[in-house]
Amino acid sequence: GKEAYDDIKRYQKDKEANSANYDKLTDSGDLIKVSSANIRVGDIIRVKANERIPADLVLLKTHEETGSIFIRTDLLDGETDWKLRRAVVY
């Protein structure tokens, strides 16, 4: 019944999220499109404003002067509230 319906909807949402494309920085400095299902540990991914966060990421840089952004992680952990994140200071 309801649980099966919820499972199907979750599967469809996961499949859609895994097929979304993101910009990946290559060793030569070029940006190529890669699906979120193919993002690997160590990849440098450019996330644009209003894009979903495709995986657990370390924020390296933002265009905001404060180095801070607000993100939603509902696809990762189910939480729908906005979270403040700061870029790594280097």
Biopython code that builds the backbone (N, CA, C, O; Angstrom):
import numpy as np
from Bio.PDB.StructureBuilder import StructureBuilder

atoms = [
    (1, "GLY", "N", (0.808, -1.175, 0.000)),
    (1, "GLY", "CA", (0.000, 0.000, 0.000)),
    (1, "GLY", "C", (0.859, 1.249, 0.000)),
    (1, "GLY", "O", (1.639, 1.502, -0.918)),
    (2, "LYS", "N", (0.689, 2.018, 1.059)),
    (2, "LYS", "CA", (1.335, 3.332, 1.179)),
    (2, "LYS", "C", (2.860, 3.215, 1.187)),
    (2, "LYS", "O", (3.538, 4.026, 0.556)),
    (3, "GLU", "N", (3.408, 2.227, 1.884)),
    (3, "GLU", "CA", (4.866, 2.069, 1.950)),
    (3, "GLU", "C", (5.450, 1.745, 0.585)),
    (3, "GLU", "O", (6.509, 2.263, 0.229)),
    (4, "ALA", "N", (4.783, 0.905, -0.176)),
    (4, "ALA", "CA", (5.249, 0.571, -1.525)),
    (4, "ALA", "C", (5.218, 1.807, -2.410)),
    (4, "ALA", "O", (6.149, 2.046, -3.180)),
    (5, "TYR", "N", (4.158, 2.587, -2.303)),
    (5, "TYR", "CA", (4.045, 3.827, -3.079)),
    (5, "TYR", "C", (5.196, 4.776, -2.724)),
    (5, "TYR", "O", (5.831, 5.346, -3.610)),
    (6, "ASP", "N", (5.459, 4.943, -1.416)),
    (6, "ASP", "CA", (6.557, 5.810, -0.971)),
    (6, "ASP", "C", (7.905, 5.308, -1.482)),
    (6, "ASP", "O", (8.749, 6.107, -1.889)),
    (7, "ASP", "N", (8.113, 3.993, -1.463)),
    (7, "ASP", "CA", (9.357, 3.406, -1.973)),
    (7, "ASP", "C", (9.541, 3.699, -3.455)),
    (7, "ASP", "O", (10.641, 4.033, -3.893)),
    (8, "ILE", "N", (8.476, 3.574, -4.219)),
    (8, "ILE", "CA", (8.536, 3.846, -5.668)),
    (8, "ILE", "C", (8.864, 5.315, -5.908)),
    (8, "ILE", "O", (9.702, 5.632, -6.752)),
    (9, "LYS", "N", (8.215, 6.205, -5.181)),
    (9, "LYS", "CA", (8.472, 7.643, -5.344)),
    (9, "LYS", "C", (9.916, 7.975, -4.971)),
    (9, "LYS", "O", (10.566, 8.768, -5.653)),
    (10, "ARG", "N", (10.422, 7.371, -3.893)),
    (10, "ARG", "CA", (11.809, 7.607, -3.470)),
    (10, "ARG", "C", (12.774, 7.100, -4.536)),
    (10, "ARG", "O", (13.762, 7.766, -4.845)),
    (11, "TYR", "N", (12.495, 5.928, -5.099)),
    (11, "TYR", "CA", (13.328, 5.366, -6.164)),
    (11, "TYR", "C", (13.353, 6.303, -7.368)),
    (11, "TYR", "O", (14.415, 6.552, -7.937)),
    (12, "GLN", "N", (12.193, 6.821, -7.757)),
    (12, "GLN", "CA", (12.125, 7.726, -8.904)),
    (12, "GLN", "C", (12.901, 9.011, -8.639)),
    (12, "GLN", "O", (13.598, 9.510, -9.523)),
    (13, "LYS", "N", (12.784, 9.544, -7.432)),
    (13, "LYS", "CA", (13.503, 10.772, -7.070)),
    (13, "LYS", "C", (15.012, 10.518, -7.065)),
    (13, "LYS", "O", (15.781, 11.351, -7.546)),
    (14, "ASP", "N", (15.442, 9.370, -6.520)),
    (14, "ASP", "CA", (16.863, 9.024, -6.508)),
    (14, "ASP", "C", (17.402, 8.867, -7.922)),
    (14, "ASP", "O", (18.503, 9.332, -8.219)),
    (15, "LYS", "N", (16.645, 8.221, -8.794)),
    (15, "LYS", "CA", (17.078, 8.015, -10.177)),
    (15, "LYS", "C", (17.234, 9.354, -10.893)),
    (15, "LYS", "O", (18.190, 9.559, -11.639)),
    (16, "GLU", "N", (16.297, 10.253, -10.662)),
    (16, "GLU", "CA", (16.376, 11.593, -11.261)),
    (16, "GLU", "C", (17.600, 12.338, -10.741)),
    (16, "GLU", "O", (18.323, 12.964, -11.516)),
    (17, "ALA", "N", (17.836, 12.272, -9.437)),
    (17, "ALA", "CA", (18.980, 12.969, -8.833)),
    (17, "ALA", "C", (20.299, 12.398, -9.339)),
    (17, "ALA", "O", (21.240, 13.153, -9.583)),
    (18, "ASN", "N", (20.385, 11.083, -9.501)),
    (18, "ASN", "CA", (21.621, 10.442, -9.949)),
    (18, "ASN", "C", (21.946, 10.708, -11.410)),
    (18, "ASN", "O", (23.086, 10.521, -11.835)),
    (19, "SER", "N", (20.964, 11.140, -12.176)),
    (19, "SER", "CA", (21.215, 11.406, -13.596)),
    (19, "SER", "C", (21.481, 12.886, -13.868)),
    (19, "SER", "O", (21.793, 13.255, -15.000)),
    (20, "ALA", "N", (21.362, 13.736, -12.852)),
    (20, "ALA", "CA", (21.626, 15.167, -13.031)),
    (20, "ALA", "C", (23.097, 15.379, -13.374)),
    (20, "ALA", "O", (23.967, 14.680, -12.855)),
    (21, "ASN", "N", (23.372, 16.347, -14.252)),
    (21, "ASN", "CA", (24.738, 16.631, -14.682)),
    (21, "ASN", "C", (25.317, 17.821, -13.934)),
    (21, "ASN", "O", (24.622, 18.791, -13.628)),
    (22, "TYR", "N", (26.620, 17.716, -13.647)),
    (22, "TYR", "CA", (27.357, 18.774, -12.957)),
    (22, "TYR", "C", (28.671, 19.014, -13.681)),
    (22, "TYR", "O", (29.136, 18.166, -14.442)),
    (23, "ASP", "N", (29.268, 20.182, -13.438)),
    (23, "ASP", "CA", (30.556, 20.505, -14.033)),
    (23, "ASP", "C", (31.672, 19.963, -13.149)),
    (23, "ASP", "O", (31.725, 20.242, -11.951)),
    (24, "LYS", "N", (32.566, 19.182, -13.761)),
    (24, "LYS", "CA", (33.719, 18.610, -13.064)),
    (24, "LYS", "C", (34.984, 19.220, -13.652)),
    (24, "LYS", "O", (35.139, 19.288, -14.871)),
    (25, "LEU", "N", (35.885, 19.660, -12.787)),
    (25, "LEU", "CA", (37.160, 20.219, -13.214)),
    (25, "LEU", "C", (38.128, 19.076, -13.490)),
    (25, "LEU", "O", (38.347, 18.216, -12.637)),
    (26, "THR", "N", (38.708, 19.074, -14.698)),
    (26, "THR", "CA", (39.664, 18.029, -15.069)),
    (26, "THR", "C", (41.080, 18.457, -14.677)),
    (26, "THR", "O", (41.314, 19.608, -14.307)),
    (27, "ASP", "N", (42.007, 17.521, -14.763)),
    (27, "ASP", "CA", (43.411, 17.813, -14.452)),
    (27, "ASP", "C", (43.980, 18.899, -15.352)),
    (27, "ASP", "O", (44.887, 19.626, -14.947)),
    (28, "SER", "N", (43.459, 19.017, -16.570)),
    (28, "SER", "CA", (43.952, 20.029, -17.510)),
    (28, "SER", "C", (43.284, 21.384, -17.317)),
    (28, "SER", "O", (43.618, 22.343, -18.013)),
    (29, "GLY", "N", (42.324, 21.474, -16.361)),
    (29, "GLY", "CA", (41.668, 22.750, -16.087)),
    (29, "GLY", "C", (40.387, 22.969, -16.844)),
    (29, "GLY", "O", (39.769, 24.026, -16.722)),
    (30, "ASP", "N", (39.972, 21.984, -17.631)),
    (30, "ASP", "CA", (38.718, 22.100, -18.379)),
    (30, "ASP", "C", (37.559, 21.649, -17.508)),
    (30, "ASP", "O", (37.742, 20.886, -16.560)),
    (31, "LEU", "N", (36.361, 22.129, -17.837)),
    (31, "LEU", "CA", (35.152, 21.664, -17.173)),
    (31, "LEU", "C", (34.432, 20.701, -18.101)),
    (31, "LEU", "O", (34.209, 21.010, -19.272)),
    (32, "ILE", "N", (34.070, 19.537, -17.584)),
    (32, "ILE", "CA", (33.302, 18.561, -18.358)),
    (32, "ILE", "C", (32.038, 18.219, -17.576)),
    (32, "ILE", "O", (32.000, 18.345, -16.352)),
    (33, "LYS", "N", (31.017, 17.790, -18.286)),
    (33, "LYS", "CA", (29.771, 17.376, -17.651)),
    (33, "LYS", "C", (29.914, 15.945, -17.153)),
    (33, "LYS", "O", (30.433, 15.078, -17.857)),
    (34, "VAL", "N", (29.449, 15.709, -15.931)),
    (34, "VAL", "CA", (29.471, 14.374, -15.352)),
    (34, "VAL", "C", (28.163, 14.197, -14.577)),
    (34, "VAL", "O", (27.705, 15.120, -13.903)),
    (35, "SER", "N", (27.570, 13.011, -14.675)),
    (35, "SER", "CA", (26.344, 12.767, -13.923)),
    (35, "SER", "C", (26.692, 12.596, -12.451)),
    (35, "SER", "O", (27.793, 12.162, -12.113)),
    (36, "SER", "N", (25.768, 12.931, -11.595)),
    (36, "SER", "CA", (26.054, 12.826, -10.161)),
    (36, "SER", "C", (26.354, 11.388, -9.751)),
    (36, "SER", "O", (27.060, 11.161, -8.768)),
    (37, "ALA", "N", (25.829, 10.418, -10.491)),
    (37, "ALA", "CA", (26.120, 9.008, -10.194)),
    (37, "ALA", "C", (27.587, 8.669, -10.443)),
    (37, "ALA", "O", (28.099, 7.689, -9.901)),
    (38, "ASN", "N", (28.266, 9.478, -11.262)),
    (38, "ASN", "CA", (29.660, 9.214, -11.609)),
    (38, "ASN", "C", (30.646, 10.128, -10.887)),
    (38, "ASN", "O", (31.831, 10.136, -11.221)),
    (39, "ILE", "N", (30.181, 10.891, -9.912)),
    (39, "ILE", "CA", (31.081, 11.717, -9.110)),
    (39, "ILE", "C", (31.834, 10.803, -8.148)),
    (39, "ILE", "O", (31.232, 9.962, -7.480)),
    (40, "ARG", "N", (33.145, 10.972, -8.082)),
    (40, "ARG", "CA", (34.000, 10.132, -7.250)),
    (40, "ARG", "C", (34.739, 10.968, -6.208)),
    (40, "ARG", "O", (34.865, 12.184, -6.349)),
    (41, "VAL", "N", (35.216, 10.317, -5.184)),
    (41, "VAL", "CA", (36.009, 10.978, -4.145)),
    (41, "VAL", "C", (37.187, 11.680, -4.814)),
    (41, "VAL", "O", (37.876, 11.085, -5.642)),
    (42, "GLY", "N", (37.419, 12.933, -4.461)),
    (42, "GLY", "CA", (38.530, 13.698, -5.014)),
    (42, "GLY", "C", (38.150, 14.562, -6.200)),
    (42, "GLY", "O", (38.926, 15.434, -6.590)),
    (43, "ASP", "N", (36.972, 14.346, -6.792)),
    (43, "ASP", "CA", (36.528, 15.185, -7.911)),
    (43, "ASP", "C", (36.259, 16.599, -7.414)),
    (43, "ASP", "O", (35.762, 16.799, -6.305)),
    (44, "ILE", "N", (36.594, 17.572, -8.249)),
    (44, "ILE", "CA", (36.276, 18.969, -7.961)),
    (44, "ILE", "C", (35.068, 19.318, -8.815)),
    (44, "ILE", "O", (35.130, 19.304, -10.044)),
    (45, "ILE", "N", (33.965, 19.634, -8.137)),
    (45, "ILE", "CA", (32.688, 19.878, -8.797)),
    (45, "ILE", "C", (32.296, 21.336, -8.612)),
    (45, "ILE", "O", (32.378, 21.868, -7.505)),
    (46, "ARG", "N", (31.870, 21.985, -9.695)),
    (46, "ARG", "CA", (31.351, 23.350, -9.603)),
    (46, "ARG", "C", (29.840, 23.259, -9.426)),
    (46, "ARG", "O", (29.137, 22.689, -10.261)),
    (47, "VAL", "N", (29.358, 23.821, -8.339)),
    (47, "VAL", "CA", (27.927, 23.859, -8.070)),
    (47, "VAL", "C", (27.475, 25.305, -8.210)),
    (47, "VAL", "O", (28.013, 26.203, -7.562)),
    (48, "LYS", "N", (26.491, 25.516, -9.056)),
    (48, "LYS", "CA", (25.987, 26.866, -9.314)),
    (48, "LYS", "C", (24.824, 27.187, -8.381)),
    (48, "LYS", "O", (24.257, 26.304, -7.738)),
    (49, "ALA", "N", (24.486, 28.464, -8.324)),
    (49, "ALA", "CA", (23.363, 28.916, -7.497)),
    (49, "ALA", "C", (22.108, 28.137, -7.865)),
    (49, "ALA", "O", (21.813, 27.926, -9.041)),
    (50, "ASN", "N", (21.386, 27.719, -6.854)),
    (50, "ASN", "CA", (20.113, 27.004, -6.978)),
    (50, "ASN", "C", (20.245, 25.591, -7.535)),
    (50, "ASN", "O", (19.233, 24.976, -7.871)),
    (51, "GLU", "N", (21.461, 25.058, -7.644)),
    (51, "GLU", "CA", (21.651, 23.653, -8.019)),
    (51, "GLU", "C", (21.610, 22.798, -6.765)),
    (51, "GLU", "O", (21.971, 23.251, -5.679)),
    (52, "ARG", "N", (21.173, 21.573, -6.921)),
    (52, "ARG", "CA", (21.197, 20.620, -5.817)),
    (52, "ARG", "C", (22.643, 20.233, -5.524)),
    (52, "ARG", "O", (23.476, 20.176, -6.428)),
    (53, "ILE", "N", (22.929, 19.972, -4.264)),
    (53, "ILE", "CA", (24.245, 19.473, -3.869)),
    (53, "ILE", "C", (24.246, 17.977, -4.188)),
    (53, "ILE", "O", (23.458, 17.231, -3.606)),
    (54, "PRO", "N", (25.118, 17.519, -5.104)),
    (54, "PRO", "CA", (25.028, 16.146, -5.589)),
    (54, "PRO", "C", (25.631, 15.082, -4.674)),
    (54, "PRO", "O", (25.363, 13.894, -4.850)),
    (55, "ALA", "N", (26.436, 15.492, -3.707)),
    (55, "ALA", "CA", (27.136, 14.520, -2.848)),
    (55, "ALA", "C", (27.685, 15.269, -1.645)),
    (55, "ALA", "O", (27.557, 16.490, -1.556)),
    (56, "ASP", "N", (28.294, 14.541, -0.724)),
    (56, "ASP", "CA", (29.005, 15.207, 0.357)),
    (56, "ASP", "C", (30.193, 15.942, -0.266)),
    (56, "ASP", "O", (31.033, 15.322, -0.918)),
    (57, "LEU", "N", (30.264, 17.242, -0.070)),
    (57, "LEU", "CA", (31.297, 18.060, -0.693)),
    (57, "LEU", "C", (32.005, 18.909, 0.348)),
    (57, "LEU", "O", (31.436, 19.247, 1.386)),
    (58, "VAL", "N", (33.249, 19.247, 0.058)),
    (58, "VAL", "CA", (33.990, 20.245, 0.819)),
    (58, "VAL", "C", (33.911, 21.527, 0.009)),
    (58, "VAL", "O", (34.319, 21.561, -1.152)),
    (59, "LEU", "N", (33.389, 22.575, 0.617)),
    (59, "LEU", "CA", (33.249, 23.860, -0.069)),
    (59, "LEU", "C", (34.609, 24.552, -0.122)),
    (59, "LEU", "O", (35.159, 24.944, 0.907)),
    (60, "LEU", "N", (35.145, 24.697, -1.341)),
    (60, "LEU", "CA", (36.465, 25.303, -1.503)),
    (60, "LEU", "C", (36.393, 26.805, -1.706)),
    (60, "LEU", "O", (37.261, 27.538, -1.233)),
    (61, "LYS", "N", (35.357, 27.273, -2.412)),
    (61, "LYS", "CA", (35.278, 28.690, -2.746)),
    (61, "LYS", "C", (33.843, 29.052, -3.047)),
    (61, "LYS", "O", (33.063, 28.228, -3.525)),
    (62, "THR", "N", (33.504, 30.302, -2.762)),
    (62, "THR", "CA", (32.212, 30.854, -3.130)),
    (62, "THR", "C", (32.429, 32.288, -3.609)),
    (62, "THR", "O", (33.448, 32.903, -3.292)),
    (63, "HIS", "N", (31.495, 32.808, -4.355)),
    (63, "HIS", "CA", (31.611, 34.192, -4.831)),
    (63, "HIS", "C", (31.191, 35.189, -3.759)),
    (63, "HIS", "O", (31.367, 36.395, -3.933)),
    (64, "GLU", "N", (30.648, 34.707, -2.671)),
    (64, "GLU", "CA", (30.255, 35.587, -1.571)),
    (64, "GLU", "C", (31.499, 36.072, -0.818)),
    (64, "GLU", "O", (32.415, 35.291, -0.559)),
    (65, "GLU", "N", (31.528, 37.347, -0.473)),
    (65, "GLU", "CA", (32.685, 37.907, 0.229)),
    (65, "GLU", "C", (32.939, 37.225, 1.559)),
    (65, "GLU", "O", (34.088, 37.090, 1.979)),
    (66, "THR", "N", (31.881, 36.795, 2.224)),
    (66, "THR", "CA", (32.019, 36.162, 3.539)),
    (66, "THR", "C", (32.513, 34.720, 3.431)),
    (66, "THR", "O", (32.930, 34.132, 4.428)),
    (67, "GLY", "N", (32.468, 34.145, 2.217)),
    (67, "GLY", "CA", (32.845, 32.753, 2.038)),
    (67, "GLY", "C", (31.775, 31.793, 2.508)),
    (67, "GLY", "O", (32.037, 30.603, 2.680)),
    (68, "SER", "N", (30.565, 32.301, 2.719)),
    (68, "SER", "CA", (29.471, 31.488, 3.247)),
    (68, "SER", "C", (28.367, 31.302, 2.209)),
    (68, "SER", "O", (28.158, 32.148, 1.339)),
    (69, "ILE", "N", (27.679, 30.194, 2.320)),
    (69, "ILE", "CA", (26.500, 29.937, 1.494)),
    (69, "ILE", "C", (25.466, 29.201, 2.346)),
    (69, "ILE", "O", (25.792, 28.638, 3.392)),
    (70, "PHE", "N", (24.232, 29.215, 1.888)),
    (70, "PHE", "CA", (23.182, 28.414, 2.500)),
    (70, "PHE", "C", (22.831, 27.298, 1.534)),
    (70, "PHE", "O", (22.654, 27.529, 0.338)),
    (71, "ILE", "N", (22.730, 26.080, 2.065)),
    (71, "ILE", "CA", (22.406, 24.926, 1.227)),
    (71, "ILE", "C", (21.275, 24.127, 1.862)),
    (71, "ILE", "O", (21.019, 24.215, 3.063)),
    (72, "ARG", "N", (20.608, 23.343, 1.016)),
    (72, "ARG", "CA", (19.640, 22.358, 1.484)),
    (72, "ARG", "C", (20.197, 20.984, 1.151)),
    (72, "ARG", "O", (20.728, 20.774, 0.060)),
    (73, "THR", "N", (20.079, 20.052, 2.080)),
    (73, "THR", "CA", (20.645, 18.714, 1.899)),
    (73, "THR", "C", (19.570, 17.644, 1.903)),
    (73, "THR", "O", (19.829, 16.500, 2.277)),
    (74, "ASP", "N", (18.369, 18.007, 1.491)),
    (74, "ASP", "CA", (17.246, 17.069, 1.578)),
    (74, "ASP", "C", (17.472, 15.780, 0.791)),
    (74, "ASP", "O", (16.978, 14.728, 1.196)),
    (75, "LEU", "N", (18.196, 15.835, -0.311)),
    (75, "LEU", "CA", (18.452, 14.612, -1.076)),
    (75, "LEU", "C", (19.473, 13.711, -0.391)),
    (75, "LEU", "O", (19.508, 12.506, -0.641)),
    (76, "LEU", "N", (20.300, 14.290, 0.469)),
    (76, "LEU", "CA", (21.318, 13.502, 1.159)),
    (76, "LEU", "C", (20.829, 12.944, 2.487)),
    (76, "LEU", "O", (21.058, 11.777, 2.806)),
    (77, "ASP", "N", (20.149, 13.795, 3.261)),
    (77, "ASP", "CA", (19.774, 13.365, 4.609)),
    (77, "ASP", "C", (18.298, 13.555, 4.944)),
    (77, "ASP", "O", (17.881, 13.272, 6.066)),
    (78, "GLY", "N", (17.513, 14.025, 3.998)),
    (78, "GLY", "CA", (16.082, 14.191, 4.222)),
    (78, "GLY", "C", (15.702, 15.471, 4.938)),
    (78, "GLY", "O", (14.515, 15.775, 5.053)),
    (79, "GLU", "N", (16.679, 16.236, 5.428)),
    (79, "GLU", "CA", (16.382, 17.488, 6.128)),
    (79, "GLU", "C", (16.150, 18.594, 5.118)),
    (79, "GLU", "O", (16.929, 18.763, 4.181)),
    (80, "THR", "N", (15.068, 19.352, 5.313)),
    (80, "THR", "CA", (14.690, 20.370, 4.334)),
    (80, "THR", "C", (15.033, 21.787, 4.767)),
    (80, "THR", "O", (14.768, 22.734, 4.027)),
    (81, "ASP", "N", (15.614, 21.952, 5.945)),
    (81, "ASP", "CA", (15.963, 23.297, 6.389)),
    (81, "ASP", "C", (17.267, 23.757, 5.730)),
    (81, "ASP", "O", (18.075, 22.939, 5.291)),
    (82, "TRP", "N", (17.458, 25.076, 5.666)),
    (82, "TRP", "CA", (18.664, 25.652, 5.076)),
    (82, "TRP", "C", (19.803, 25.571, 6.075)),
    (82, "TRP", "O", (19.606, 25.816, 7.265)),
    (83, "LYS", "N", (20.995, 25.227, 5.598)),
    (83, "LYS", "CA", (22.175, 25.109, 6.458)),
    (83, "LYS", "C", (23.252, 26.077, 5.976)),
    (83, "LYS", "O", (23.499, 26.201, 4.777)),
    (84, "LEU", "N", (23.878, 26.750, 6.915)),
    (84, "LEU", "CA", (24.976, 27.661, 6.607)),
    (84, "LEU", "C", (26.260, 26.857, 6.473)),
    (84, "LEU", "O", (26.577, 26.044, 7.341)),
    (85, "ARG", "N", (26.991, 27.076, 5.404)),
    (85, "ARG", "CA", (28.289, 26.431, 5.197)),
    (85, "ARG", "C", (29.300, 27.498, 4.810)),
    (85, "ARG", "O", (28.970, 28.468, 4.127)),
    (86, "ARG", "N", (30.541, 27.304, 5.259)),
    (86, "ARG", "CA", (31.626, 28.249, 4.958)),
    (86, "ARG", "C", (32.706, 27.549, 4.156)),
    (86, "ARG", "O", (32.988, 26.367, 4.355)),
    (87, "ALA", "N", (33.307, 28.305, 3.241)),
    (87, "ALA", "CA", (34.394, 27.773, 2.431)),
    (87, "ALA", "C", (35.618, 27.517, 3.289)),
    (87, "ALA", "O", (35.814, 28.167, 4.315)),
    (88, "VAL", "N", (36.442, 26.564, 2.864)),
    (88, "VAL", "CA", (37.689, 26.269, 3.540)),
    (88, "VAL", "C", (38.588, 27.500, 3.468)),
    (88, "VAL", "O", (38.715, 28.120, 2.412)),
    (89, "VAL", "N", (39.207, 27.850, 4.585)),
    (89, "VAL", "CA", (40.137, 28.991, 4.613)),
    (89, "VAL", "C", (41.519, 28.455, 4.303)),
    (89, "VAL", "O", (42.005, 27.532, 4.956)),
    (90, "TYR", "N", (42.147, 29.048, 3.296)),
    (90, "TYR", "CA", (43.499, 28.612, 2.916)),
    (90, "TYR", "C", (44.343, 29.784, 2.553)),
    (90, "TYR", "O", (45.513, 29.618, 2.207)),
]
sb = StructureBuilder()
sb.init_structure("model")
sb.init_model(0)
sb.init_chain("A")
sb.init_seg("    ")
for serial, (resi, resn, name, xyz) in enumerate(atoms, 1):
    if name == "N":
        sb.init_residue(resn, " ", resi, " ")
    sb.init_atom(name, np.array(xyz, "f"), 0.0, 1.0, " ", f" {name:<3s}", serial, name[0])
structure = sb.get_structure()
